[in-house]
Amino acid sequence: MQMIGKNVLVTETVKETETASGIILTGDTTKGSKPGLVLMVGPEATHLEKGQRVFLDWSKTMPVDVDGKGAVIVDMEHIKAVL
């Protein structure tokens, strides 16, 4: 798979939280926007690189399956911040 134009392939990052007793909780345990991890970048998507963590508008994405794992394709304009 190769991204074209300003499209970016992103996967949701999973946040692990450890309780006081050592139990590891995964998933969204807090309110707010979820960060994503950039997997591929189209040639016109400037200022973004593979491996960066980003905040994006998840409602503007197109879900895809990449090697059996969930990811989304999003236009660069819907990525709001790089962490």
N, C-alpha and C positions, 0 to 999 in steps of 0.2 A: 504494500500500500504506500502511496505517496500523496502528500497533501498538495493541492494546487491553489494558486492565488493567495488570498489572505486567510485561508483556512488553517486551523490548528487542531491537532488531535490531543485530547486531554482525558485523563482518568482521575477519578475521585481519590483523594488521599484518605487513608484510614488512620484515624487518630486513636492511639491506645492510651487508656487512662488506668492507672493502677490504684486500687483502693488501699486503705490503711492496712488491711489484712493481707494484701498481696495479690488479690484477684485482679486480673487484667480484663478491662472492659474495652471492647472495640466498637467502632461506629460513631454515630453522632450522639454524644451525650451532653452537648451544650447547644444553646440557641445561637443563631447567627448563620452567616454564609459559610459554606464548606469550601476549603481550598481544593485546587486540582493540581495535577502534575502534568507538565507538558511532555508528550511523547514524540510528536512530530510537528514540524512547522513548514508551512508553504513558503515558496520563494518570495512572496510579497508581504509576508508577515514580519515586519521589521520590529526590532527591539525585543524579540522573543527567541529563546533557545531551548532545545531539548533539555529536560531535567529541572527547569525552573518551576517553582510553586507559584500559582496564580489564583486570584479571586476572579470569578466570572459570573455572568448572568446565566445560571443553569437552565432557565426557561427558554433560552434562545439557542439551545443545542440540539443536535441530531444524534440520537443514540446509535452506536454501532458495536459489533462484536469483533474483537481483534484477538486472534489466537485463543478463543474461548473465554476471553475476559472482556468485561464491559468497558466501554470508553465512549466519548462523545466528540463530534466534530463541531467546532464553533468558529464563527468569523472573528477575526482579530478585534474588531470594534466592540465585541461583547466581553472582552477580557478587560477587567477594570483596574487590576493592580498586580504587580509582581512582588512577591515576598523576598 
